[in-house]
Amino acid sequence: MSEEERNEAKTDFTSKRFIFTGGLVALSWVLLLLEPIFEMTWMKTVGTVLISIGVLVGIVLIWLNAPSKRKAVLKIIPLLILFPIFLWANY
């Protein structure tokens, strides 16, 4: 990996978009996976809140950055279907 590619990867992983979507979702998954081990219900609550924020921010960013709104809707519909299923399965 060249120096330029490394710098691009650093800027991608430290961007606000990545932190508020992928970062929050990843952190929430960690909390949700650790909750049964430590048996702390606050971890499940915090994980659910973080994944909710990450999904909502992701939906807004998809909508704002889409070249056509039709393509944005096609990307958002699966998220809107999977999110309640996730919440139902988690509680």
N, C-alpha and C positions, 0 to 999 in steps of 0.2 A: 504494500500500500504506500503510495507516494505521500509526500508531505502535504500536498494540496488536497488530496482525498481525506487525509486525517483531519485537516482543518475544516473541511466541509462537514465531516461527521461530527466534529465538536460543535460547530455552530448549529447543526440540525438538532442535536440532543440537548442543547441549552436554549433553544428557542422557546418562546412563551407558548407557542402552539403545541409543541411536543410535551412540555411540562404539564399543561392544563388538560391534555387529552390522554396521551399514552402514559404519562407519569402518574396521573391520578388513578387511572384504571389499574396500572401495575401495582401501585401501593395498596389499593383497595383489595386486589386479589391476594396480596401477601397477608393483609389483616384477616381476610375471610378464611384463608387457609390455616392461619395460626389460631384462630378462635377456638376450634374444637380441642386443640392441644392444651391451651391455657385455661379454657372454660371461662372466659371473660366476655360477657355479653356486649360490653361497650365496644369491643373490637368489631363485632358484627354490625353494630349500628354505625360506627365511624366508617367502616368499609363500604357499607351501603350508601351512605351520604357521599363519600368520595367518588364512587363509581357513578352515582347520579349526576354529580357536578361534571365529571369527565364526559359522560355521554351527552349531556345538554350542551356543553361547550363545543363538543365535536359536531353536533348537529348544526349549531349556529355557524361554525367555521365552514362546514360543508356547504351550507346555504349561501354564505357570503362569497366564497371563493369559486363557486361553480360557474363554468362558462355558460351553461344553459340550466334553467331552473328545472327542466324536466329530468335531466340527469341527476340533479341534486335530490329531487323527490325519490328517484329510484334508489339512491344510496341511503336516504333517510328512512324509508319505509321498513327495511329489515331491522334497523336499530330500534324503531318504535315497536316492532313486533317482539323482538328479543328482550327488550328491557323489562316489560311486565312479567315475562316468563322467568327471567332471572330473579326478579323480586319475589315472585311466587315460590320458586324453588328454594330460595334462601331463607324464607321464613316459614 
